[in-house]
Amino acid sequence: MNKFRFMAGVLLIPAFVFQQSLLFRIIQVVLLIVYSLLLGRRFRFLPNIALLLGVTVANLLTPVGEVLFRIGTFPVTSVALVQGLMRALLFIGLVYLSRSSISASLALPGKGGALVARTLYYFEKIINFDPPAKEKGFWYALTHLGKRLDQILLFCFQEADESPADTLAGKRGEAVVPLIGIRIYIVVLILLFWTLFVISQVIKA
């Protein structure tokens, strides 16, 4: 099953990375999150919102396109906004795709395999990080993103000697649907991804 999921991930990457429709990329990201949930992975709302806002706002710092509106004297432009959302969704989608396609029991050879394992290790730490109980709460966390980021980085640094394989094996839950159901979903997922990609190319042409 691990090799099947890995090969599925390889097939999904081109149709996702080269997707040029914002709407279709949103659909793809939602499908990847559902895929991750079916495998028993945890979903955290705030880290995803933080990534979405952070990447999008950073992209808006270089105004491109028609001015949609202004926040004070800062212009929010159409092209910069769409590009920012596309890049943010790409990053979020790749996080969930990597978490769903590669498991600790799938040994990837060489330094590249070790790098993938370490990357997934930090993804898991960021996604699964729990702030102290007194600091939980959506609005508190949203208004203290800088402090939260410091906490996440410090947490990762303190846990840096932990085995990536142990972390990936220990943090992931059991699949919530039978194995055959996951296989069917993966096949449908591949077909949907490539269908959306082809449609976007036709629309663009």
Disulfide bonds with the S-S distance in Angstrom:
none
